[in-house]
């Protein structure tokens, strides 16, 4: 899997949430991750959400580029209590 992101956005994300996009890519290796389409935020482009384990349970927003060959990270943060229940409820 190939990942990309805006480096300025990565720095802002690290400052705001304490999670780098480099770390966030690890959720895609979690075989128990939960992925779903983010209909609410997909007006301009299709966005997806993945909740998975990368040292902690993370909530990551991404989009796919180039026919699904490139995953572009948009945001990453620690999952809320509700999102953690969603993750553990599906596993």
TIKOL-429031 format. One record per residue: x, y, z of N, C-alpha, C in turn. Coordinates in steps of 0.1 Angstrom, whole numbers. Each point is the difference from the previous one (the first is absolute). Example, Ala and Ser with C-alpha at 12.3 -4.5 7.8 and 13.67 -1.06 7.14 Angstrom:
<rs>
<n_u 132 | n_v -57 | n_w 78 | ca_u -9 | ca_v 12 | ca_w 0 | c_u 9 | c_v 12 | c_w 0>
<n_u -4 | n_v 11 | n_w -7 | ca_u 9 | ca_v 11 | ca_w 0 | c_u -8 | c_v 11 | c_w 8>
</rs>
This chain:
<rs>
<n_u 8 | n_v -12 | n_w 0 | ca_u -8 | ca_v 12 | ca_w 0 | c_u 9 | c_v 12 | c_w 0>
<n_u -4 | n_v 10 | n_w -8 | ca_u 8 | ca_v 13 | ca_w -1 | c_u -8 | c_v 11 | c_w 7>
<n_u 7 | n_v 7 | n_w 9 | ca_u -6 | ca_v 11 | ca_w 7 | c_u 5 | c_v 13 | c_w -4>
<n_u -8 | n_v 11 | n_w 1 | ca_u 4 | ca_v 13 | ca_w -3 | c_u -8 | c_v 10 | c_w 9>
<n_u 6 | n_v 11 | n_w 3 | ca_u -7 | ca_v 10 | ca_w 8 | c_u 7 | c_v 14 | c_w -3>
<n_u -7 | n_v 10 | n_w 4 | ca_u 5 | ca_v 14 | ca_w 0 | c_u 9 | c_v 1 | c_w 13>
<n_u 12 | n_v 4 | n_w -2 | ca_u 10 | ca_v 0 | ca_w 11 | c_u -4 | c_v 12 | c_w 10>
<n_u -6 | n_v 11 | n_w -5 | ca_u -5 | ca_v 10 | ca_w 9 | c_u -11 | c_v -5 | c_w 9>
<n_u -9 | n_v -7 | n_w -6 | ca_u -11 | ca_v -6 | ca_w 7 | c_u 4 | c_v -10 | c_w 10>
<n_u 11 | n_v -8 | n_w -3 | ca_u 6 | ca_v -10 | ca_w 9 | c_u 5 | c_v 8 | c_w 12>
<n_u 7 | n_v 11 | n_w -2 | ca_u 5 | ca_v 7 | ca_w 12 | c_u -11 | c_v 6 | c_w 8>
<n_u -10 | n_v 5 | n_w -6 | ca_u -12 | ca_v 5 | ca_w 7 | c_u -7 | c_v -11 | c_w 8>
<n_u -1 | n_v -11 | n_w -6 | ca_u -6 | ca_v -12 | ca_w 6 | c_u 8 | c_v -4 | c_w 13>
<n_u 13 | n_v -1 | n_w -2 | ca_u 9 | ca_v -4 | ca_w 11 | c_u -2 | c_v 10 | c_w 12>
<n_u -1 | n_v 13 | n_w -4 | ca_u -1 | ca_v 10 | ca_w 11 | c_u -13 | c_v 0 | c_w 7>
<n_u -11 | n_v -2 | n_w -8 | ca_u -14 | ca_v 0 | ca_w 5 | c_u -3 | c_v -13 | c_w 7>
<n_u 4 | n_v -12 | n_w -6 | ca_u -5 | ca_v -13 | ca_w 5 | c_u 11 | c_v -9 | c_w 6>
<n_u 13 | n_v 4 | n_w -2 | ca_u 11 | ca_v -8 | ca_w 5 | c_u 2 | c_v -13 | c_w -8>
<n_u -6 | n_v 0 | n_w -12 | ca_u 2 | ca_v -12 | ca_w -9 | c_u 5 | c_v 4 | c_w -13>
<n_u 11 | n_v -6 | n_w -4 | ca_u 6 | ca_v 2 | ca_w -14 | c_u -7 | c_v -9 | c_w -10>
<n_u 0 | n_v 5 | n_w -12 | ca_u -6 | ca_v -8 | ca_w -11 | c_u 8 | c_v -13 | c_w -2>
<n_u 13 | n_v 1 | n_w 3 | ca_u 9 | ca_v -12 | ca_w -1 | c_u -5 | c_v -11 | c_w 9>
<n_u -3 | n_v 4 | n_w 13 | ca_u -6 | ca_v -9 | ca_w 9 | c_u -13 | c_v -5 | c_w -4>
<n_u -9 | n_v 9 | n_w -5 | ca_u -13 | ca_v -4 | ca_w -4 | c_u -1 | c_v -10 | c_w -11>
<n_u 10 | n_v -1 | n_w -8 | ca_u 0 | ca_v -10 | ca_w -11 | c_u 0 | c_v -14 | c_w 6>
<n_u 4 | n_v -2 | n_w 13 | ca_u 1 | ca_v -13 | ca_w 6 | c_u -14 | c_v -6 | c_w 2>
<n_u -11 | n_v 8 | n_w 0 | ca_u -13 | ca_v -6 | ca_w 2 | c_u -4 | c_v -9 | c_w -12>
<n_u 6 | n_v 3 | n_w -11 | ca_u -4 | ca_v -8 | ca_w -12 | c_u 6 | c_v -14 | c_w 1>
<n_u 9 | n_v -2 | n_w 9 | ca_u 6 | ca_v -14 | ca_w 2 | c_u -8 | c_v -8 | c_w 10>
<n_u -9 | n_v 7 | n_w 7 | ca_u -9 | ca_v -7 | ca_w 10 | c_u -10 | c_v -8 | c_w -7>
<n_u 1 | n_v -13 | n_w 2 | ca_u -10 | ca_v -9 | ca_w -7 | c_u -14 | c_v 2 | c_w 6>
<n_u -2 | n_v 6 | n_w 11 | ca_u -13 | ca_v 2 | ca_w 7 | c_u -5 | c_v 14 | c_w -2>
<n_u 7 | n_v 8 | n_w -9 | ca_u -5 | ca_v 14 | ca_w -2 | c_u -14 | c_v 0 | c_w -5>
<n_u -7 | n_v 11 | n_w 2 | ca_u -13 | ca_v 2 | ca_w -4 | c_u 0 | c_v 12 | c_w -10>
<n_u -5 | n_v -2 | n_w -12 | ca_u 0 | ca_v 10 | ca_w -10 | c_u -14 | c_v 3 | c_w -5>
<n_u -3 | n_v 13 | n_w -2 | ca_u -13 | ca_v 3 | ca_w -6 | c_u 0 | c_v 13 | c_w -7>
<n_u -9 | n_v 2 | n_w -10 | ca_u -1 | ca_v 12 | ca_w -8 | c_u -5 | c_v 11 | c_w 9>
<n_u 6 | n_v 12 | n_w -2 | ca_u -4 | ca_v 12 | ca_w 8 | c_u -9 | c_v 9 | c_w -9>
<n_u -12 | n_v -4 | n_w -1 | ca_u -10 | ca_v 6 | ca_w -8 | c_u -2 | c_v 15 | c_w 3>
<n_u 1 | n_v 4 | n_w 13 | ca_u -2 | ca_v 13 | ca_w 5 | c_u 10 | c_v 10 | c_w -6>
<n_u 13 | n_v -5 | n_w -2 | ca_u 11 | ca_v 9 | ca_w -4 | c_u 5 | c_v -3 | c_w -14>
<n_u -9 | n_v -6 | n_w -9 | ca_u 5 | ca_v -4 | ca_w -13 | c_u -6 | c_v 8 | c_w -11>
<n_u -3 | n_v 13 | n_w 2 | ca_u -6 | ca_v 8 | ca_w -10 | c_u 10 | c_v 2 | c_w -12>
<n_u 12 | n_v 4 | n_w 3 | ca_u 10 | ca_v 3 | ca_w -10 | c_u 8 | c_v -12 | c_w -5>
<n_u 2 | n_v -10 | n_w 9 | ca_u 8 | ca_v -12 | ca_w -3 | c_u -5 | c_v -11 | c_w 9>
<n_u 1 | n_v -12 | n_w -4 | ca_u -4 | ca_v -11 | ca_w 9 | c_u 10 | c_v -1 | c_w 11>
<n_u -5 | n_v 0 | n_w 12 | ca_u 8 | ca_v -2 | ca_w 12 | c_u -4 | c_v -12 | c_w 7>
<n_u 10 | n_v -6 | n_w 6 | ca_u -2 | ca_v -12 | ca_w 8 | c_u 6 | c_v 1 | c_w 14>
<n_u -6 | n_v -7 | n_w 9 | ca_u 5 | ca_v -1 | ca_w 14 | c_u 5 | c_v -13 | c_w 3>
<n_u 11 | n_v -1 | n_w 7 | ca_u 5 | ca_v -13 | ca_w 5 | c_u 3 | c_v 2 | c_w 15>
<n_u -5 | n_v -10 | n_w 8 | ca_u 4 | ca_v 0 | ca_w 14 | c_u 8 | c_v -13 | c_w 2>
<n_u 12 | n_v 2 | n_w 5 | ca_u 9 | ca_v -12 | ca_w 2 | c_u 10 | c_v 3 | c_w 10>
<n_u 8 | n_v -11 | n_w 3 | ca_u 10 | ca_v 1 | ca_w 10 | c_u 14 | c_v 3 | c_w -5>
<n_u 6 | n_v 10 | n_w 6 | ca_u 14 | ca_v 4 | ca_w -4 | c_u 6 | c_v 5 | c_w 13>
<n_u 2 | n_v -9 | n_w 10 | ca_u 5 | ca_v 4 | ca_w 13 | c_u -11 | c_v 5 | c_w 9>
<n_u -11 | n_v 5 | n_w -6 | ca_u -12 | ca_v 4 | ca_w 6 | c_u -11 | c_v -1 | c_w -10>
<n_u -13 | n_v 1 | n_w 3 | ca_u -10 | ca_v -1 | ca_w -10 | c_u -1 | c_v 14 | c_w -6>
<n_u 2 | n_v 1 | n_w -13 | ca_u 0 | ca_v 13 | ca_w -7 | c_u -12 | c_v 0 | c_w -10>
<n_u -4 | n_v 13 | n_w -2 | ca_u -11 | ca_v 3 | ca_w -10 | c_u 7 | c_v 8 | c_w -11>
<n_u 0 | n_v -6 | n_w -12 | ca_u 7 | ca_v 6 | ca_w -11 | c_u -9 | c_v 3 | c_w -12>
<n_u 0 | n_v 12 | n_w -6 | ca_u -7 | ca_v 3 | ca_w -11 | c_u 9 | c_v 0 | c_w -12>
<n_u -5 | n_v -6 | n_w -11 | ca_u 9 | ca_v -1 | ca_w -12 | c_u -9 | c_v 1 | c_w -13>
<n_u 7 | n_v 1 | n_w -11 | ca_u -6 | ca_v -1 | ca_w -13 | c_u 9 | c_v -8 | c_w -9>
<n_u -5 | n_v -5 | n_w -11 | ca_u 8 | ca_v -9 | ca_w -9 | c_u 2 | c_v 8 | c_w -12>
<n_u 12 | n_v -1 | n_w -5 | ca_u 4 | ca_v 7 | ca_w -13 | c_u 5 | c_v -11 | c_w -10>
<n_u 0 | n_v 4 | n_w -13 | ca_u 5 | ca_v -8 | ca_w -10 | c_u -6 | c_v -14 | c_w 0>
<n_u -13 | n_v -1 | n_w -1 | ca_u -7 | ca_v -13 | ca_w -1 | c_u 2 | c_v -9 | c_w 12>
<n_u 2 | n_v 6 | n_w 12 | ca_u 2 | ca_v -7 | ca_w 12 | c_u 14 | c_v -5 | c_w 3>
<n_u 10 | n_v 4 | n_w -8 | ca_u 14 | ca_v -4 | ca_w 2 | c_u 7 | c_v 9 | c_w 10>
<n_u -5 | n_v 12 | n_w 3 | ca_u 6 | ca_v 9 | ca_w 9 | c_u -10 | c_v 4 | c_w 11>
<n_u 4 | n_v -1 | n_w 12 | ca_u -9 | ca_v 4 | ca_w 12 | c_u 5 | c_v 13 | c_w 5>
<n_u -8 | n_v 10 | n_w -1 | ca_u 4 | ca_v 14 | ca_w 5 | c_u -7 | c_v 2 | c_w 14>
<n_u 9 | n_v 2 | n_w 10 | ca_u -5 | ca_v 3 | ca_w 13 | c_u -4 | c_v 14 | c_w 2>
<n_u -12 | n_v 2 | n_w 6 | ca_u -5 | ca_v 13 | ca_w 2 | c_u 0 | c_v 5 | c_w 15>
<n_u -2 | n_v -10 | n_w 9 | ca_u 0 | ca_v 3 | ca_w 14 | c_u 2 | c_v -13 | c_w 8>
<n_u 6 | n_v 2 | n_w 12 | ca_u 1 | ca_v -12 | ca_w 9 | c_u 0 | c_v 5 | c_w 14>
<n_u -7 | n_v -7 | n_w 9 | ca_u 0 | ca_v 3 | ca_w 14 | c_u -3 | c_v -13 | c_w 8>
<n_u 1 | n_v 1 | n_w 13 | ca_u -4 | ca_v -11 | ca_w 9 | c_u -15 | c_v -1 | c_w -1>
<n_u -5 | n_v -12 | n_w 0 | ca_u -14 | ca_v -3 | ca_w -1 | c_u -7 | c_v 4 | c_w 13>
<n_u -13 | n_v 5 | n_w -1 | ca_u -8 | ca_v 3 | ca_w 11 | c_u -5 | c_v -13 | c_w 7>
<n_u -6 | n_v 1 | n_w 11 | ca_u -5 | ca_v -11 | ca_w 7 | c_u -10 | c_v -7 | c_w -8>
<n_u -9 | n_v 7 | n_w -7 | ca_u -10 | ca_v -5 | ca_w -9 | c_u 7 | c_v -8 | c_w -12>
<n_u 10 | n_v 6 | n_w -6 | ca_u 7 | ca_v -6 | ca_w -11 | c_u 7 | c_v -13 | c_w 5>
<n_u 6 | n_v 0 | n_w 12 | ca_u 6 | ca_v -12 | ca_w 5 | c_u -10 | c_v -11 | c_w 2>
<n_u -12 | n_v 3 | n_w 5 | ca_u -10 | ca_v -10 | ca_w 1 | c_u -4 | c_v -6 | c_w -14>
<n_u 0 | n_v 9 | n_w -10 | ca_u -3 | ca_v -4 | ca_w -13 | c_u 11 | c_v -10 | c_w -5>
<n_u 12 | n_v 3 | n_w 3 | ca_u 11 | ca_v -8 | ca_w -4 | c_u -1 | c_v -14 | c_w 7>
<n_u -1 | n_v 0 | n_w 13 | ca_u 0 | ca_v -12 | ca_w 8 | c_u -13 | c_v -8 | c_w -3>
<n_u -11 | n_v 7 | n_w -3 | ca_u -13 | ca_v -7 | ca_w -3 | c_u 0 | c_v -7 | c_w -13>
<n_u 9 | n_v 3 | n_w -9 | ca_u 1 | ca_v -7 | ca_w -13 | c_u 11 | c_v -10 | c_w 1>
<n_u 7 | n_v -2 | n_w 11 | ca_u 10 | ca_v -10 | ca_w 0 | c_u -2 | c_v -10 | c_w 12>
</rs>
